[in-house]
Amino acid sequence: MRVVVVVLVALAGCASAPMYRPISPPMDDRVFEGGAGVHGVVGQDAAGVGTSAWLQGQVSKDVFVVARGHFTDLIPYGGGGGLLQDTQWGGAGGLRGVYQMSADLHLGGEALLDYQQISSSVDGTTQYFVSGIVGLPVAEMALPELWVYVEPSLGAGYRFGDVREPFSGFLECPIGVAWRPAPWALVVLEGGFAIPFSGGYLGVAGAFRL
């Protein structure tokens, strides 16, 4: 657990929605994983609920193609809006490599192309953000079949639409717990700070492995 704590202290950051996709518990002889979950967001100006889903498939030893998508419906505290009026959604895809430093400590690296769209009924704007993301996920076994993980990621890209600063960079570092109740099943609980809502999120998800 020492490694995970050090990473959290050094890279405490934000996430726009749960990343899920923990690199451990390991896949072992299984080559595909698919999962989905729900999350809640509580921010300074808005709150909401949403859903996320992900897929990953092994293409060679310790190398995976990964993809994720997310959607969040928000309710501004200041009034206005309505169902599906203030939303955030997007997705990402890329490659991930996994390295087992020891039986209970796994490291990874990934490169993703990400798209995100944010619509606001309060100011009548829609923003489109295209970015590249480099992630360094870390997972450490806390108990048999129970792993704690962090997914520190750095990203940068261009924001289109009604924005003041088109180019933007960001840091994300969600933390989660992943439990493998059976070789084919995974249960994930994840939380973190949420941007651009100046708040936090908490999500729970389940996945199957083939």
Helices and strands as residue ranges (DSSP letters): H 2-11, E 14-15, E 32-42, E 46-60, E 63-76, E 86-102, E 105-120, E 125-135, E 138-143, E 146-150, E 153-161, E 167-172, E 175-182, E 185-194, E 199-209
